[in-house]
Amino acid sequence: MASLRGWGFEREEISLLDKVKQLNFTLILLIVAIAAIGFAMLYSAANGDIDPWARRQMIRFAVGVGVMICVALVDIRVWLRGAYVIYGAALILLIAVEIIGEIGMGAQRWIDLGFFQLQPSELMKLALVIALARYFHALTLEDVRRPTVLIVPTLMVLTPAAMVLRQPDLGTAVMLMAGSGAVFFLAGVRMWKFAVVIGAGLAMIPVAWHVLEDYQKSRILTFLHPEADPLGAGYHILQSKIALGSGGVLGKGFLAGTQSHLNFLPEKQTDFIFTMLAEEFGLVGGLGLIGLYGLVLAYGFAIAVRSRNQFGRLLALGVTTTLFLYVFINIAMVTGLIPVVGVPLPLLSYGGTAMMTMLAGMGLIMGVYVHRDVMIRRHGAADDF
Amino acid sequence: MNQHDLVRYKVFTRRSLLFGGLQLAMLSALGGRLYYLQVVQGDRYKMLAEENRINLRLLPPPRGRILDRNGVPVALNRQNYRVVLVSEQTPDVEHTLDALAQIVPIDADERKRIQRDIGRKRSFVPVTVCEHLDWNQVATIAVNSPELAGVSIDVGELRHYPYGPMLAHVIGYVAMVSEDELTGDPLLELPGFRIGKNGIEKTHDLELRGRAGNSYVEVNAHGRVIRELEREDGQPGSDVTLSIDLGLQQFVSDRLGTESAAAVVMDVTNGEILAIASTPSYDPNAFNQGLSRTQWQELVGNPRHPLINKAISGQYPPGSTFKLVVALAALESGVVTESHRVWCPGHMTLGNRRFHCWKRGGHGHLTMVEAIAQSCDVYFYDLSLKVGIDRIAAMANRLGLGSTLALDLPGEHAGLIPNRDWKMATRGRAWHKGETLNAGIGQGYVLATPLQLVTMTAQMVNGGRRIHPHLTIGIGQTAEEGLDPGNGLGLSSASLAVIRRGMDEVVNGRHGTAGGAKIEEPGMEMGGKTGTSQVRRISKSERDSGVIKNEDKPWEERDHALFVGFAPVDAPRYAVAIVVEHGGGGSKAAAPIARDVLIETQRRDPSRRAAPLAEAPERDSRSEG
């Protein structure tokens, strides 16, 4: 199969033009389509006005698409080589904002880059996947099966996860751990080890409960009994369910969502934008969007499986899983399946951070596709391919 | 691809398929969840969304007015500015109340009341904090509204009674709905909504109240009204027209003055009450605005009972006015005729007891008409023994005594007409003959209200037609019919003529007990019957030492003065009953009031003087007595 090409072939650089031709335009189209739905919803959220949200979101998206394409065109070996540097930088930024945040009364967890705010925890979502992909790329299956080699990557996950949990940002911490878990799993870590970790995690719940902030506890309690306090903490999720449910099959129509426009629905332009979509476009709209995301995910899987290097495979599926986690956690949260943890819906929710993470991630996936035939030796992170 | 990588690739591919399957399953679960919420539970959530979005606001109907027979409003509505608080719109009720207390007075009692209301009502229902604001307070609250979350000014209605105490017992008053009066009608939960608590306001509360309108408004999450979706107009309360003649009512109540007294003027042809007064009275407007504790104590503790409508709730021994019933019972039962004569020596002996006539020297020989005119006790002792208590009681009941008359006012009392069965049932003892004698002159157990006495009199002089006393002659556009047409009491006109002749003689005869109260105006002459009812028994020792004059007794031991009358005497149109509590003799204290009232009544309506009853019997000459 692919090995027919031989070792020398892939050493050659692919020309920029070829790379551009290799870009997956269907995937870009899907991403644009999802983003366009987002613009429409932001337009509706502002009661039929392009300001204050839709216009700025479009500008961000345009910038983000540029970033995505740039990332896609960068040689995949650059990411491989720079993986630990990127991870280290992300970790330092994370610690830095943590310290700054501590000093600044916990107000700020981001660095202002002008057109969007860089959250180190978002950067970490990608950096961790890149770093883990590199780590496991260098291991044979026999290596992976040795418990001792798992110590380093586990620490690589737990350190940033602990940092964001302290912020406290439960959603991001869950995403970091679940995303990394996916990479571990795909790299071939034995199933029983996951069982042990999950079992240990469950056993830790009573301990973790004490670590949680009051508002996090109340969110979890509210999730368990949303009707207990309909005007208090349960209000958001109850109103979200009412908005969703009242949308019915075909929805109330564009700009006609009563729950959204009369402000019963909280955070309708950010975390609860899916609810607004499902209120105005009903089950059809909701399933349609989930379908679009599903297609994007399918592309991620297809790209991963077609990659001829383990780094690319793990990177593509790690990023795909991050997108999946965003989508799943957000929608499960607004439909009342899981507690409200403050995870936005990528490409739809207003805000630059998640969008930038997602578009850069999509760039990485496309980069894997563009460089799908590049063979990288296990220890080929250096110049020795 | 080397061997190691191939192995890894196989594991990766297998696991990615597994993983892809897991993700697909989880996304499908989301789809299932959406299906559950939007399709399975869709209708429930649609309803909840509508409940969120649509608020029902009640539009309280203006309360109907109460008018006198000439259309003069005696109860109407005025504007009332009040502060209301919506508890769900204020972050801290206590804090807001503190801030409000700087502007309007809120004492500790009021504060407790407000907190109770907040607890009792749904959180979006406004609760009244303070009422009857003046312009300064309204302006101050408006200026400070940014600091007073959930507080707003509301213009409500205030019931106003322009004639105050004069009609208090008729109109009654309105007041806040108490907890046990809540029926689930949301109108009753509106802040400041008042319902009739007494009088006509209570009797016709539903008609006066009207029907609340509904306004369906779309509101946002903060309760702000976005637009009105639909409005159902309510029905304003109907005006209620009373038979009361305001001018006459004024006259009667002025004429009673400071006495503790009651007076009723009735149209004998149809039972319409033209004036009904009970003194002293109270100001119903005070009830509207909330009485203070001391004001309330004063009203309740007053020995002259201003809160009681004596005309319908006061039960008095009818005294000699009851002799008309005894005479009618005697004639109707055929025991005697009007020519029955009795010798009055000043007393009558029954067994070993002596029953006195009010005239110590006695009246000598008397016929029935003369006995009525001179109110001879001995004649009626004799008559009542002959007729017997049961037949007297039956006649009294026939004339409306001893039971309530279904007047359109709350608080009517039944009085008491005793008979043998009653005594056995309530006292467990047999009836004494002596008690028949006492009952025969309207003393003993017999009790009647002024309303019953005027109804009795009216039915005696209107040809024996049953009438239904009432105050309401119209509600909205419809007129109330009070007369039971053609329902006679079954009394012979000959017997009634005797009674009327007797009443004529009481006033106009030479020896009549009310001769001093004669109406001189031609065509306005009145007939009537005096009554003096003892509040306490005159003991033997008192009688021996000479009966103490009324004026020398303490007020509460003096006799009640009564008079029932009618006019014009030859074509009866109006009946009147007067009771002056502890006023002394009926002829001196009550008859002159009746005279003045009947003159005024006829003056106010000269056209009615010429409207006699068809079956009015011929009037006898005044030679008797």
Interface residues (C-beta under 8 A of the other chain):
Chain A: M1 A2 S3 T140 L141 A182 F185 L186 A187 G188 L231 Q239 K241 I242 A243 L244 G245 S246 G247 G248 V249 T258 Q259 L262 N263 F264 A278 G282 L283 G286 L287 I290 Y293 G294 L297 A298 F301 A304 V305 R308 Q310 R313 L314 L317 T321 F324 V327 F328 I331 A332 T335 G336 L337 M375 R378
Chain B: M1 H4 D5 V7 R8 Y9 V11 F12 T13 R15 S16 F19 G20 Q23 L24 M26 L27 A29 L30 G31 R33 L34 Y35 L37 Q38 V39 Q41 G42 R44 Y45 K46 L48 A49 E50 N52 R53 E88 E218 V219 N220 A221 H222 I226
